Amino acid sequence: MAQPPIFSLEGVSLQQGGRWLFGGPAAASGANPIDLHIMPGDRLALIGRNGAGKTTLLRIITGKIEADRGQRRVKPGTRIVFLEQDPDFSRYATLMDWALGGEDAPAAHEVDAIAGQLGIDMSREAVTASGGERRRAAIARALAQDPDLILLDEPTNHLDLAAIDWLEDWLSRYRGAFITISHDRTFLTRLTRATLWLDRGTVRRKEVGFGGYEAWEEQVYAEEARAADRMDAKLKLEAHWLERGVTARRKRNQGRLEKLYQMRAARASMISGAGTAKLKLASDDDFKSKSVIVAEGISKTYGERPIIKPFTLRIQNGDRIGIVGSNGAGKTTLLKLLTKELEPDTGSVSHARTLSGVMIDQQRSLLEPGATVRQILAEGGDWIDVRGVRKHVMAYLKDFLFDPGLVDTKIGILSGGERSRLLLAREFARTANLLVLDEPTNDLDLETLDLLQEVIADFDGTVLIVSHDRDFLDRTVTVTLGLDGSGKVDIVAGGYADWEAKRKAPAATGKAGAGGVGGGSNARAGDTSGKAMPAKPAAAPKLTYKDQRDYEILPDRITELETAIAKGEALLNDPELYAKDPQRFATISEGVANARAEKDAAEERWLTLAELVEG
């Protein structure tokens, strides 16, 4: 016999800021009231854009917010625990005081047991604790309560890779149910078995983990676009934007990933194997002349602890460098050494004379809540200079997935994710050839991460990224600098997965030559101390000649069909065409219908082939 749900929302609607965030009367909202049932053992990803109401929905589930309509039902005895994104520590002296405060406080020994595994000292003063320490304290408190249903709002924010691995392991063994909001694709893919998609005020559910979410999303948008052909022009355009805005960006990013793999291959070809260069692409003097950052024998020690052991690195224009490691391993120190914010104890760092940088840090410069979007981007005007090109502020907002109607909205009304996206829009407009990103993915939704990936790929310069987001690094960087906490820096061609594979691989035979990085080593960006890492994931199933041909030509054919459809629709919009020439009207109508059918089939075919290519 099927088990009953442990929690349900039935016909729930909520007004917020004068509008219906969820559900509402049909005349006031296009969304249906929310019906949601959570079963024992559910592992749910909650997906939606920034501002869609994901955190608000979790607060309704906990009972912290009461819906305007509908019923909230909890199975008797069910313990629901909410891991908030930014809990308030201000009224507590230590992290343990906070953990044991409030309602439903766990036992101190249970908190201590989990805190010990997470490596957090709960006697730490709350006011001076870092974001990572507070996050681990919050996890210890939540898990110590032995929940039946745990709600996780961006649980990996501010966590280092070791803590993320620990949390993934704990949740994989957890017997209760959980719902998680996260921008960490790897975390979601590994743990979730079903997806809740919060879209335009409605919650959809599909029994597929996050790994199958994007295909489901595109299928829904494609179905809506076909249905919109029978609706008014405004709805048709909206559905078209939804479909093409997501699908087209995803297809463009596949092309960018291919370019990224080629760049990694170029770097990997310069790797030394057992001290012997595999391929000499250019003279050393030529390489130096193209370098924008040259670190020669740099090191840094605090007290008796070596943070960065001596190593040499040359970064060329166009390199995308990822820096990874646990909290305290020296990521920020290395970043500051490379950007000359910090002087090394030994060695030197030199920059090309033309190097000009922009830094977006993990603290996110505070935006004045009373200022408007227009003031932040364009100093109150209508135009903004985007890397030397003049652009209207409302058009630029659309580039960053904002409704242009928000141009005069106060910053204080925006969600945390929308503020982060606005800050990215402002900083990316500046003229620079060095982009420094310190934990750029915090508070961003998945669609904005796709956009950020696209902007980084198109950036005409060098990028340095500190991040714990494994999937994001795999999609963006050409070289990874991995820190293990001992002061040694591994330099690996590729992303996080390549670095992780190198760490887990048996030690390479022979001593490290020019590619080594520990103890006075020399390395170019892309060199490692071992064998060349693969620049691309394992080979996908081989395509037939026809498959390969279709994969290459279909994108252009889809564009041609879209142009033909647009021209045909423009002719059909002439109110006098049918009266003047009904036969021509019928011919054009048939042509448009055939073009739409061919376009749909071509897109489905290309997506199928793309999955084969990606493996």
C-alpha positions as CSV (number, residue, x, y, z in Angstrom):
1,M,0.0,0.0,0.0
2,A,1.3,3.4,-1.0
3,Q,2.4,5.6,2.0
4,P,0.5,8.9,2.6
5,P,2.4,12.2,2.1
6,I,4.2,13.7,5.1
7,F,3.3,17.2,3.9
8,S,0.9,18.8,1.5
9,L,-0.1,22.2,0.2
10,E,-3.6,22.3,-1.4
11,G,-4.8,25.2,-3.5
12,V,-2.3,27.6,-2.0
13,S,-2.1,31.2,-3.3
14,L,0.0,34.1,-2.0
15,Q,0.0,37.9,-2.6
16,Q,3.2,39.8,-2.3
17,G,3.8,43.4,-3.0
18,G,0.4,43.9,-4.5
19,R,0.7,41.0,-6.9
20,W,0.0,37.3,-6.8
21,L,3.3,35.5,-6.4
22,F,1.6,32.1,-6.4
23,G,-1.8,31.3,-7.8
24,G,-4.5,33.8,-7.3
25,P,-7.8,34.6,-9.2
26,A,-7.7,33.7,-12.8
27,A,-8.3,37.3,-13.8
28,A,-5.3,38.5,-11.7
29,S,-2.9,35.7,-12.3
30,G,-2.1,33.3,-15.1
31,A,-1.0,30.7,-12.6
32,N,-2.9,27.9,-10.9
33,P,-2.9,27.7,-7.1
34,I,-0.1,25.5,-5.8
35,D,-0.8,21.8,-5.0
36,L,2.3,20.0,-3.6
37,H,2.7,16.7,-1.9
38,I,5.9,15.5,-0.3
39,M,6.4,11.8,0.3
40,P,8.7,10.0,2.7
41,G,12.2,9.8,1.3
42,D,11.6,12.4,-1.5
43,R,14.8,14.0,-2.8
44,L,13.6,17.2,-4.5
45,A,15.4,20.0,-6.4
46,L,13.4,23.3,-6.3
47,I,14.2,25.2,-9.5
48,G,13.2,28.7,-10.5
49,R,14.5,32.1,-11.5
50,N,15.7,34.6,-9.0
51,G,12.6,36.4,-7.7
52,A,10.3,33.5,-8.6
53,G,9.5,32.8,-4.9
54,K,11.6,29.7,-4.2
55,T,12.6,30.8,-0.6
56,T,9.1,32.1,0.0
57,L,7.7,28.7,-0.9
58,L,10.0,27.1,1.6
59,R,8.9,29.5,4.3
60,I,5.2,28.6,3.5
61,I,6.2,24.9,4.0
62,T,7.8,25.6,7.4
63,G,4.8,27.7,8.4
64,K,6.9,30.9,8.8
65,I,4.6,32.5,6.1
66,E,0.9,32.0,6.0
67,A,-0.7,31.7,2.5
68,D,-3.6,33.9,1.6
69,R,-5.6,30.9,0.3
70,G,-5.4,27.2,0.5
71,Q,-4.4,24.6,3.1
72,R,-1.1,23.5,4.7
73,R,-1.2,19.9,6.1
74,V,1.5,18.2,8.0
75,K,1.4,14.5,9.0
76,P,1.4,14.3,12.9
77,G,4.9,13.8,14.3
78,T,6.7,15.1,11.2
79,R,9.7,17.3,12.1
80,I,10.4,20.0,9.5
81,V,13.7,21.8,9.7
82,F,14.7,24.8,7.5
83,L,18.4,25.6,6.7
84,E,18.1,29.2,5.8
85,Q,20.5,31.0,3.5
86,D,21.3,33.9,5.9
87,P,20.3,33.2,9.5
88,D,20.5,36.0,12.0
89,F,23.4,35.5,14.4
90,S,23.4,39.0,15.8
91,R,21.8,38.3,19.2
92,Y,24.2,35.5,20.2
93,A,27.7,35.5,21.6
94,T,29.0,32.2,20.1
95,L,28.0,29.9,17.3
96,M,26.9,27.3,19.9
97,D,24.7,29.9,21.6
98,W,23.0,30.4,18.3
99,A,22.7,26.7,17.6
100,L,21.0,26.0,21.0
101,G,18.8,29.0,20.8
102,G,15.2,29.4,19.5
103,E,12.5,26.8,19.2
104,D,13.2,23.1,18.7
105,A,16.8,23.5,19.8
106,P,18.9,20.3,19.4
107,A,21.0,18.7,22.1
108,A,24.4,20.2,22.5
109,H,26.2,16.8,22.1
110,E,24.4,16.2,18.8
111,V,25.5,19.6,17.5
112,D,29.1,19.0,18.7
113,A,29.2,15.6,17.0
114,I,28.2,17.0,13.6
115,A,30.3,20.2,14.0
116,G,33.4,18.0,14.7
117,Q,32.9,16.2,11.4
118,L,32.5,19.6,9.6
119,G,35.6,21.0,11.3
120,I,33.9,23.9,12.9
121,D,34.6,25.3,16.4
122,M,31.2,26.1,17.9
123,S,32.8,28.3,20.6
124,R,33.8,30.8,17.9
125,E,32.4,34.3,18.4
126,A,29.3,34.6,16.2
127,V,30.0,38.3,15.2
128,T,33.5,37.5,13.9
129,A,32.8,34.2,12.3
130,S,33.2,34.0,8.5
131,G,30.5,33.1,6.0
132,G,31.8,29.6,5.7
133,E,31.9,29.1,9.5
134,R,28.4,30.4,9.9
135,R,27.2,28.1,7.2
136,R,28.7,25.0,8.7
137,A,27.3,26.0,12.1
138,A,23.8,26.3,10.5
139,I,24.2,22.8,8.9
140,A,25.3,21.3,12.3
141,R,22.2,22.8,14.0
142,A,19.8,21.7,11.2
143,L,21.1,18.1,11.0
144,A,21.3,17.7,14.7
145,Q,17.5,18.1,15.0
146,D,16.9,14.7,13.3
147,P,14.4,16.1,10.8
148,D,11.9,14.1,8.8
149,L,11.8,16.8,6.1
150,I,14.7,19.2,5.7
151,L,14.5,22.3,3.5
152,L,17.9,23.5,2.2
153,D,18.3,27.0,0.8
154,E,21.6,27.2,-1.1
155,P,23.3,24.8,1.3
156,T,26.7,24.9,-0.5
157,N,27.1,28.7,-0.4
158,H,30.3,29.6,1.4
159,L,31.3,25.9,1.8
160,D,34.6,24.6,0.7
161,L,34.9,21.5,-1.4
162,A,35.6,19.2,1.6
163,A,32.5,20.4,3.4
164,I,30.4,20.0,0.2
165,D,31.6,16.4,-0.2
166,W,30.7,15.7,3.5
167,L,27.2,17.2,3.1
168,E,26.7,15.2,-0.1
169,D,27.7,12.0,1.7
170,W,25.4,12.7,4.6
171,L,22.4,13.5,2.4
172,S,23.0,10.4,0.3
173,R,22.6,8.3,3.5
174,Y,19.8,10.3,4.9
175,R,16.5,8.4,5.1
176,G,14.2,11.4,5.4
177,A,12.9,13.8,2.7
178,F,14.5,17.0,1.5
179,I,13.9,19.9,-0.8
180,T,16.9,21.9,-1.9
181,I,17.4,25.2,-3.7
182,S,20.9,25.3,-5.2
183,H,22.9,26.8,-8.0
184,D,25.4,23.9,-7.7
185,R,24.6,21.7,-10.7
186,T,26.9,18.9,-9.5
187,F,25.3,18.8,-6.0
188,L,21.8,18.7,-7.6
189,T,22.7,16.1,-10.1
190,R,24.2,13.7,-7.6
191,L,21.5,13.9,-5.0
192,T,18.0,14.7,-6.4
193,R,15.5,12.2,-7.8
194,A,12.6,14.5,-8.6
195,T,12.3,18.2,-9.6
196,L,9.9,20.9,-8.5
197,W,9.9,23.7,-11.1
198,L,8.5,27.1,-9.9
199,D,7.6,29.0,-13.1
200,R,5.4,32.0,-13.4
201,G,3.6,31.3,-10.1
202,T,3.0,27.6,-10.7
203,V,4.8,24.6,-9.3
204,R,5.3,21.7,-11.7
205,R,6.7,18.3,-10.6
206,K,8.4,15.6,-12.6
207,E,9.9,12.4,-11.3
208,V,13.3,13.1,-12.7
209,G,16.3,14.4,-10.9
210,F,18.1,17.6,-11.9
211,G,20.1,15.7,-14.5
212,G,16.9,15.5,-16.6
213,Y,15.6,19.0,-15.8
214,E,16.9,20.9,-18.7
215,A,15.4,18.5,-21.3
216,W,12.1,18.7,-19.5
217,E,12.2,22.5,-19.4
218,E,12.8,22.8,-23.1
219,Q,10.1,20.3,-23.8
220,V,7.6,22.4,-21.8
221,Y,8.6,25.6,-23.5
222,A,8.4,24.0,-27.0
223,E,4.9,22.7,-26.2
224,E,3.9,26.2,-25.0
225,A,5.3,27.7,-28.2
226,R,3.3,25.4,-30.4
227,A,0.1,26.1,-28.4
228,A,0.8,29.8,-28.6
229,D,0.5,29.6,-32.4
230,R,-3.2,29.5,-31.8
231,M,-3.3,32.4,-29.4
232,D,-2.9,36.1,-29.7
233,A,0.3,37.7,-30.9
234,K,1.5,38.9,-27.5
235,L,1.4,35.5,-25.9
236,K,3.0,34.0,-29.0
237,L,5.9,36.4,-28.7
238,E,6.3,35.7,-24.9
239,A,6.4,31.9,-25.5
240,H,8.8,32.4,-28.3
241,W,11.1,34.4,-26.0
242,L,10.9,31.7,-23.4
243,E,11.7,28.9,-25.8
244,R,14.5,30.6,-27.8
245,G,15.9,32.6,-24.9
246,V,16.7,29.4,-23.0
247,T,17.2,26.9,-25.8
248,A,19.3,29.3,-28.0
249,R,21.6,30.2,-25.1
250,R,22.1,26.5,-24.3
251,K,23.0,25.7,-27.9
252,R,25.4,28.7,-28.0
253,N,27.0,27.5,-24.8
254,Q,27.6,24.0,-26.4
255,G,29.6,25.8,-29.1
256,R,31.5,27.7,-26.5
257,L,32.2,24.5,-24.6
258,E,33.7,23.0,-27.8
259,K,35.9,26.1,-28.1
260,L,36.9,25.7,-24.4
261,Y,37.9,22.0,-25.0
262,Q,40.1,23.2,-27.9
263,M,41.8,25.8,-25.7
264,R,42.4,23.1,-23.0
265,A,43.9,20.9,-25.7
266,A,46.3,23.7,-26.7
267,R,47.4,24.1,-23.1
268,A,47.7,20.4,-22.5
269,S,50.0,20.1,-25.6
270,M,52.5,22.2,-23.7
271,I,52.6,19.9,-20.7
272,S,55.9,18.3,-19.9
273,G,55.9,14.5,-19.4
274,A,58.6,13.3,-17.0
275,G,60.6,16.4,-17.7
276,T,60.4,16.3,-21.5
277,A,58.3,18.8,-23.5
278,K,55.8,17.0,-25.7
279,L,55.4,19.8,-28.2
280,K,57.2,23.1,-28.5
281,L,54.6,25.5,-29.9
282,A,56.8,28.7,-29.6
283,S,60.1,29.9,-28.2
284,D,60.2,30.7,-24.6
285,D,60.9,34.4,-25.4
286,D,57.8,34.4,-27.6
287,F,55.7,32.9,-24.8
288,K,57.0,35.5,-22.4
289,S,56.1,38.3,-24.8
290,K,52.5,37.1,-24.9
291,S,52.1,36.8,-21.1
292,V,50.0,39.2,-19.2
293,I,50.9,37.9,-15.7
294,V,54.2,36.4,-14.9
295,A,54.9,34.9,-11.4
296,E,58.5,33.9,-10.8
297,G,59.3,31.7,-7.8
298,I,56.6,33.3,-5.6
299,S,55.8,32.0,-2.1
300,K,53.9,33.1,1.0
301,T,54.2,32.0,4.6
302,Y,52.2,33.0,7.6
303,G,54.1,32.3,10.8
304,E,55.6,28.9,10.3
305,R,52.9,27.7,7.9
306,P,53.7,27.8,4.2
307,I,50.5,29.0,2.4
308,I,52.1,29.1,-1.1
309,K,55.3,27.2,-1.7
310,P,57.6,28.6,-4.4
311,F,56.3,28.2,-7.9
312,T,56.4,29.9,-11.3
313,L,53.4,30.6,-13.5
314,R,52.9,32.5,-16.8
315,I,49.4,33.5,-17.8
316,Q,48.6,34.4,-21.3
317,N,45.9,36.7,-22.6
318,G,42.7,34.7,-23.0
319,D,43.5,32.2,-20.3
320,R,40.7,31.3,-18.0
321,I,42.3,30.3,-14.7
322,G,40.3,28.5,-12.0
323,I,41.6,28.4,-8.4
324,V,40.2,25.6,-6.1
325,G,40.8,24.2,-2.7
326,S,39.4,23.9,0.8
327,N,38.8,27.0,3.0
328,G,42.1,28.1,4.4
329,A,44.1,26.4,1.7
330,G,45.3,29.7,0.3
331,K,43.0,30.5,-2.6
332,T,42.4,34.1,-1.8
333,T,46.1,34.5,-0.9
334,L,47.1,33.1,-4.3
335,L,44.6,35.4,-6.0
336,K,46.0,38.5,-4.3
337,L,49.5,37.5,-5.1
338,L,48.7,37.2,-8.8
339,T,46.8,40.5,-8.9
340,K,49.6,42.2,-6.9
341,E,47.4,43.1,-4.0
342,L,49.8,41.2,-1.8
343,E,53.6,41.1,-1.9
344,P,55.2,37.6,-2.0
345,D,57.8,36.6,0.5
346,T,60.0,35.4,-2.3
347,G,60.0,35.9,-6.1
348,S,58.1,38.5,-8.0
349,V,54.9,39.1,-10.0
350,S,54.9,41.3,-13.1
351,H,51.9,42.5,-15.2
352,A,51.8,43.5,-18.8
353,R,51.7,47.3,-19.1
354,T,48.3,47.2,-20.8
355,L,46.6,45.0,-18.1
356,S,43.5,46.6,-16.6
357,G,41.3,44.7,-14.2
358,V,37.9,44.5,-12.7
359,M,37.2,42.5,-9.6
360,I,33.9,41.1,-8.4
361,D,34.4,39.7,-4.9
362,Q,32.3,37.3,-2.9
363,Q,31.2,40.0,-0.4
364,R,29.4,41.8,-3.2
365,S,29.8,45.6,-2.7
366,L,26.7,46.8,-0.9
367,L,24.2,48.4,-3.2
368,E,22.3,51.4,-1.7
369,P,18.7,50.1,-1.2
370,G,17.2,53.5,-2.0
371,A,18.9,53.8,-5.4
372,T,17.2,52.7,-8.6
373,V,18.4,50.2,-11.1
374,R,18.9,53.1,-13.6
375,Q,21.1,54.9,-11.1
376,I,23.3,51.9,-10.5
377,L,23.8,51.1,-14.2
378,A,23.7,54.5,-15.9
379,E,24.0,57.1,-13.1
380,G,20.4,58.0,-13.6
381,G,20.5,58.4,-17.4
382,D,19.3,56.4,-20.4
383,W,22.6,55.2,-21.8
384,I,25.5,53.1,-20.5
385,D,28.9,52.5,-22.0
386,V,29.4,48.8,-22.3
387,R,33.1,48.2,-22.8
388,G,33.3,51.2,-25.0
389,V,30.0,50.7,-26.9
390,R,27.1,53.0,-26.1
391,K,23.9,51.0,-25.3
392,H,20.5,52.0,-24.0
393,V,20.1,50.9,-20.3
394,M,16.8,49.1,-21.0
395,A,18.3,47.0,-23.8
396,Y,21.3,46.2,-21.5
397,L,18.9,45.0,-18.8
398,K,17.4,42.5,-21.2
399,D,20.9,41.2,-21.8
400,F,21.1,40.2,-18.1
401,L,17.6,38.6,-18.0
402,F,15.9,41.6,-16.4
403,D,12.5,42.9,-17.4
404,P,13.3,46.4,-18.8
405,G,10.3,47.7,-16.8
406,L,12.4,47.3,-13.7
407,V,14.7,50.2,-14.7
408,D,13.3,52.6,-12.1
409,T,12.8,50.0,-9.4
410,K,14.4,50.5,-6.0
411,I,17.3,48.2,-5.2
412,G,15.7,47.3,-1.9
413,I,12.8,45.6,-3.6
414,L,15.1,43.2,-5.6
415,S,15.8,39.7,-4.4
416,G,19.4,38.8,-3.3
417,G,20.0,37.0,-6.6
418,E,18.7,39.9,-8.6
419,R,21.0,42.3,-6.8
420,S,24.0,40.0,-7.6
421,R,22.9,39.9,-11.2
422,L,22.7,43.7,-11.3
423,L,26.1,44.0,-9.8
424,L,27.5,41.6,-12.5
425,A,25.8,43.7,-15.2
426,R,27.4,46.9,-13.9
427,E,30.9,45.4,-13.5
428,F,30.9,43.6,-16.9
429,A,30.2,46.9,-18.6
430,R,33.5,48.4,-17.5
431,T,36.4,48.4,-20.0
432,A,39.0,45.9,-18.8
433,N,41.1,43.0,-20.1
434,L,41.4,41.2,-16.8
435,L,38.4,39.9,-14.9
436,V,38.8,38.6,-11.4
437,L,35.8,36.7,-9.9
438,D,35.8,35.6,-6.3
439,E,33.0,33.1,-5.7
440,P,30.8,34.6,-8.5
441,T,28.1,31.9,-8.4
442,N,26.8,32.6,-4.9
443,D,23.1,33.7,-5.0
444,L,22.7,33.2,-8.7
445,D,20.0,31.1,-10.3
446,L,20.8,28.4,-12.9
447,E,19.7,30.6,-15.8
448,T,22.0,33.4,-14.7
449,L,24.8,31.0,-14.4
450,D,24.3,30.0,-18.0
451,L,24.4,33.7,-18.9
452,L,27.6,34.2,-16.8
453,Q,29.2,31.3,-18.6
454,E,28.3,33.0,-21.9
455,V,29.7,36.4,-20.8
456,I,33.0,34.8,-19.6
457,A,33.4,32.8,-22.8
458,D,33.0,36.0,-24.9
459,F,35.2,38.2,-22.6
460,D,38.1,39.4,-24.7
461,G,40.8,39.1,-22.0
462,T,42.0,37.0,-19.1
463,V,39.9,35.6,-16.3
464,L,40.8,34.5,-12.8
465,I,38.1,32.6,-11.0
466,V,38.0,31.4,-7.3
467,S,35.0,29.1,-6.9
468,H,33.8,25.9,-5.2
469,D,31.1,25.4,-8.0
470,R,32.5,22.3,-9.7
471,D,30.2,22.3,-12.7
472,F,30.7,26.0,-13.3
473,L,34.5,25.6,-13.4
474,D,34.2,22.6,-15.8
475,R,32.2,24.8,-18.1
476,T,34.5,27.9,-18.0
477,V,38.2,27.5,-17.2
478,T,41.1,26.3,-19.3
479,V,43.5,25.8,-16.5
480,T,42.9,24.9,-12.8
481,L,45.3,25.8,-9.9
482,G,44.5,23.3,-7.2
483,L,45.6,23.9,-3.6
484,D,45.7,21.0,-1.1
485,G,46.5,23.0,2.0
486,S,50.2,22.0,2.2
487,G,51.3,25.1,0.1
488,K,51.8,23.0,-3.1
489,V,49.9,24.3,-6.1
490,D,48.9,21.8,-8.8
491,I,48.5,23.2,-12.3
492,V,46.2,21.2,-14.5
493,A,44.9,21.7,-18.0
494,G,41.1,21.6,-17.7
495,G,38.5,22.2,-15.1
496,Y,37.7,20.9,-11.6
497,A,37.0,17.3,-12.9
498,D,40.4,17.2,-14.4
499,W,42.1,18.3,-11.2
500,E,40.0,15.8,-9.2
501,A,41.0,13.0,-11.6
502,K,44.7,14.0,-11.2
503,R,44.5,13.9,-7.4
504,K,42.9,10.4,-7.5
505,A,45.2,9.0,-10.1
506,P,48.3,7.0,-9.0
507,A,51.4,9.1,-8.7
508,A,53.2,9.5,-12.0
509,T,56.5,7.8,-12.4
510,G,59.6,9.8,-12.5
511,K,60.4,13.2,-11.0
512,A,58.5,16.3,-12.1
513,G,60.3,18.3,-14.6
514,A,59.5,21.7,-16.0
515,G,55.8,21.0,-15.4
516,G,56.2,20.6,-11.6
517,V,55.0,23.3,-9.2
518,G,56.3,22.4,-5.8
519,G,59.5,23.7,-4.3
520,G,61.0,26.1,-6.9
521,S,59.2,24.6,-9.9
522,N,58.6,26.3,-13.3
523,A,55.2,26.0,-15.0
524,R,53.4,27.7,-17.8
525,A,49.6,28.1,-17.5
526,G,48.5,24.6,-18.5
527,D,51.5,22.7,-17.2
528,T,51.3,20.0,-14.6
529,S,53.8,17.9,-12.7
530,G,52.6,14.7,-14.2
531,K,51.3,13.4,-17.5
532,A,49.0,15.4,-19.7
533,M,45.4,15.4,-18.6
534,P,42.8,14.9,-21.2
535,A,41.5,18.2,-22.5
536,K,38.0,16.8,-23.1
537,P,35.7,14.3,-21.4
538,A,35.7,10.7,-22.6
539,A,34.8,10.3,-26.3
540,A,31.1,10.2,-27.1
541,P,29.6,7.4,-29.3
542,K,30.8,7.9,-32.8
543,L,28.4,9.6,-35.1
544,T,27.7,8.4,-38.6
545,Y,28.6,10.6,-41.5
546,K,25.0,11.7,-41.8
547,D,24.7,12.4,-38.1
548,Q,27.8,14.5,-38.1
549,R,26.6,16.4,-41.2
550,D,23.2,17.1,-39.6
551,Y,24.9,18.2,-36.4
552,E,26.9,20.8,-38.3
553,I,24.3,22.2,-40.7
554,L,21.1,22.1,-38.7
555,P,21.8,25.3,-36.6
556,D,22.1,27.3,-39.8
557,R,19.0,25.6,-41.3
558,I,17.0,26.4,-38.1
559,T,18.0,30.1,-38.5
560,E,16.9,30.1,-42.1
561,L,13.6,28.6,-41.2
562,E,13.0,31.1,-38.4
563,T,13.7,33.9,-40.9
564,A,11.3,32.4,-43.4
565,I,8.6,32.0,-40.8
566,A,9.1,35.7,-39.7
567,K,8.8,36.9,-43.2
568,G,5.7,34.8,-43.9
569,E,4.0,36.0,-40.7
570,A,4.8,39.6,-41.6
571,L,3.0,39.1,-44.9
572,L,0.0,37.4,-43.3
573,N,-0.3,40.3,-40.8
574,D,-1.4,42.5,-43.8
575,P,-5.1,42.8,-43.2
576,E,-5.7,43.4,-47.0
577,L,-3.8,40.4,-48.3
578,Y,-6.7,37.9,-48.0
579,A,-9.2,40.2,-49.6
580,K,-6.8,41.0,-52.5
581,D,-5.3,37.6,-53.1
582,P,-6.9,34.7,-51.2
583,Q,-4.8,32.1,-53.1
584,R,-1.5,33.8,-52.2
585,F,-2.7,34.1,-48.6
586,A,-3.4,30.3,-48.5
587,T,0.0,29.5,-50.2
588,I,1.9,31.7,-47.6
589,S,-0.1,30.1,-44.7
590,E,0.8,26.6,-45.9
591,G,4.4,27.6,-46.3
592,V,4.6,29.0,-42.8
593,A,3.0,25.9,-41.3
594,N,5.5,23.6,-43.2
595,A,8.4,25.8,-42.1
596,R,7.3,25.6,-38.4
597,A,7.0,21.8,-38.7
598,E,10.4,21.5,-40.3
599,K,11.9,23.8,-37.6
600,D,10.5,21.7,-34.8
601,A,11.8,18.5,-36.3
602,A,15.2,20.1,-36.9
603,E,15.5,21.3,-33.3
604,E,14.6,17.9,-32.0
605,R,17.1,16.2,-34.3
606,W,19.9,18.6,-33.3
607,L,19.2,18.2,-29.6
608,T,19.3,14.4,-29.9
609,L,22.7,14.7,-31.8
610,A,24.0,17.2,-29.3
611,E,23.4,14.7,-26.5
612,L,25.4,12.1,-28.4
613,V,28.2,14.5,-29.0
614,E,28.3,15.5,-25.3
615,G,28.3,11.8,-24.3
